[in-house]
Amino acid sequence: MTAPSSFTFVRRTDGLRHRFDHAGERNGRPAFRRTDGRVWCCWSPTDGWH
């Protein structure tokens, strides 16, 4: 499976959107960084995606 180059989280309560771009790997899985700050979405063997 190929990792997406980017994705967008949309908050259901008000539609606020946060875009994440592919930014390397962590723990053998793709890692993503929010485009407007230093917030990451990455894989942890103990916690899964967070």
CYANA upper distance limits for C-alpha pairs under 8 A (distance plus 0.5 A):
  3 ALA  CA     22 HIS  CA      8.44
  3 ALA  CA     30 PRO  CA      7.02
  4 PRO  CA     22 HIS  CA      7.64
  5 SER  CA     21 ASP  CA      6.44
  5 SER  CA     22 HIS  CA      5.61
  6 SER  CA     19 ARG  CA      7.60
  6 SER  CA     20 PHE  CA      5.93
  6 SER  CA     21 ASP  CA      4.71
  6 SER  CA     22 HIS  CA      6.17
  6 SER  CA     32 PHE  CA      8.11
  7 PHE  CA     19 ARG  CA      6.34
  7 PHE  CA     20 PHE  CA      5.92
  7 PHE  CA     21 ASP  CA      7.22
  8 THR  CA     17 ARG  CA      6.98
  8 THR  CA     18 HIS  CA      5.96
  8 THR  CA     19 ARG  CA      4.77
  8 THR  CA     20 PHE  CA      6.52
  9 PHE  CA     17 ARG  CA      6.23
  9 PHE  CA     18 HIS  CA      5.72
  9 PHE  CA     19 ARG  CA      6.93
  9 PHE  CA     20 PHE  CA      8.40
 10 VAL  CA     15 GLY  CA      6.12
 10 VAL  CA     16 LEU  CA      6.17
 10 VAL  CA     17 ARG  CA      5.03
 10 VAL  CA     18 HIS  CA      7.02
 11 ARG  CA     15 GLY  CA      5.55
 11 ARG  CA     16 LEU  CA      5.75
 11 ARG  CA     17 ARG  CA      6.96
 12 ARG  CA     16 LEU  CA      8.27
 18 HIS  CA     34 ARG  CA      7.26
 18 HIS  CA     35 THR  CA      8.17
 18 HIS  CA     36 ASP  CA      8.47
 19 ARG  CA     34 ARG  CA      6.19
 19 ARG  CA     35 THR  CA      6.37
 19 ARG  CA     36 ASP  CA      8.42
 20 PHE  CA     32 PHE  CA      6.14
 20 PHE  CA     33 ARG  CA      5.64
 20 PHE  CA     34 ARG  CA      4.66
 20 PHE  CA     35 THR  CA      6.17
 20 PHE  CA     40 TRP  CA      8.50
 20 PHE  CA     41 CYS  CA      8.43
 21 ASP  CA     32 PHE  CA      5.76
 21 ASP  CA     33 ARG  CA      6.00
 21 ASP  CA     34 ARG  CA      6.90
 21 ASP  CA     35 THR  CA      7.06
 22 HIS  CA     30 PRO  CA      7.49
 22 HIS  CA     31 ALA  CA      6.51
 22 HIS  CA     32 PHE  CA      4.95
 22 HIS  CA     33 ARG  CA      7.06
 23 ALA  CA     30 PRO  CA      7.94
 23 ALA  CA     31 ALA  CA      6.01
 23 ALA  CA     32 PHE  CA      5.53
 23 ALA  CA     33 ARG  CA      6.51
 24 GLY  CA     30 PRO  CA      6.48
 24 GLY  CA     31 ALA  CA      6.04
 24 GLY  CA     32 PHE  CA      7.84
 25 GLU  CA     29 ARG  CA      5.81
 25 GLU  CA     30 PRO  CA      4.84
 25 GLU  CA     31 ALA  CA      5.33
 26 ARG  CA     30 PRO  CA      6.79
 26 ARG  CA     31 ALA  CA      6.30
 26 ARG  CA     42 CYS  CA      7.05
 26 ARG  CA     43 TRP  CA      7.16
 27 ASN  CA     43 TRP  CA      7.09
 27 ASN  CA     44 SER  CA      7.12
 27 ASN  CA     45 PRO  CA      7.96
 29 ARG  CA     42 CYS  CA      8.04
 29 ARG  CA     43 TRP  CA      6.80
 30 PRO  CA     42 CYS  CA      7.41
 30 PRO  CA     43 TRP  CA      8.11
 31 ALA  CA     40 TRP  CA      7.73
 31 ALA  CA     41 CYS  CA      6.55
 31 ALA  CA     42 CYS  CA      5.17
 31 ALA  CA     43 TRP  CA      7.66
 32 PHE  CA     40 TRP  CA      6.16
 32 PHE  CA     41 CYS  CA      5.64
 32 PHE  CA     42 CYS  CA      6.84
 33 ARG  CA     37 GLY  CA      8.31
 33 ARG  CA     38 ARG  CA      7.22
 33 ARG  CA     39 VAL  CA      6.34
 33 ARG  CA     40 TRP  CA      4.98
 33 ARG  CA     41 CYS  CA      6.85
 34 ARG  CA     38 ARG  CA      6.90
 34 ARG  CA     39 VAL  CA      5.84
 34 ARG  CA     40 TRP  CA      6.62
 34 ARG  CA     41 CYS  CA      8.44
 41 CYS  CA     49 TRP  CA      7.30
 41 CYS  CA     50 HIS  CA      6.04
 42 CYS  CA     49 TRP  CA      6.12
 42 CYS  CA     50 HIS  CA      6.30
 43 TRP  CA     47 ASP  CA      7.99
 43 TRP  CA     48 GLY  CA      5.75
 43 TRP  CA     49 TRP  CA      4.99
 43 TRP  CA     50 HIS  CA      6.95
 44 SER  CA     48 GLY  CA      5.37
 44 SER  CA     49 TRP  CA      6.83
 44 SER  CA     50 HIS  CA      8.00
